[in-house]
């Protein structure tokens, strides 16, 4: 991920982004954790706006699309730069929340391709009695269908 010295030089928001990007692509957190990360005591509307801005600055998406002010609520954070799940969530978020526009067909196509790839890998794992085949093998098998 990052070298120890490089990791130490990152602020907390950059560490969160790096962790999401390089681990699973997503994680859940209580709103309270994000409130503390921004240095506030309570999740008021201005604090939530600042948190959403910090997340956007670090290319972190979140669901729900408007963070709640209830600090006990869990939210899903995802890296828009993660090559798998994070990017998939980002595409789903775009399609679900934005007005239809000309470039939408490309987004739908990207999402379909990612979902087909994930499905192919899952089918290959089931066929191999839980022993994962290589991703390229699974994608090649999917292309033969």
Number of C-alpha atoms within 10 A of each C-alpha: 10 12 7 8 8 9 14 11 10 13 9 13 18 18 16 19 24 21 17 21 24 15 12 15 24 24 16 12 13 14 23 19 13 20 20 12 14 16 10 13 11 16 21 14 12 11 18 21 14 13 20 18 13 15 21 13 13 17 16 27 24 23 16 12 12 11 20 17 17 13 16 13 12 17 19 16 22 28 31 25 21 22 14 17 20 23 22 22 22 21 17 14 16 15 15 10 9 9 8 11 7 6 8 14 11 10 14 15 11 15 19 13 12 18 15 15 19 17 15 21 22 17 17 22 17 13 12 11 8 11 10 16 16 12 16 12 14 20 17 13 14 16 11 6 5
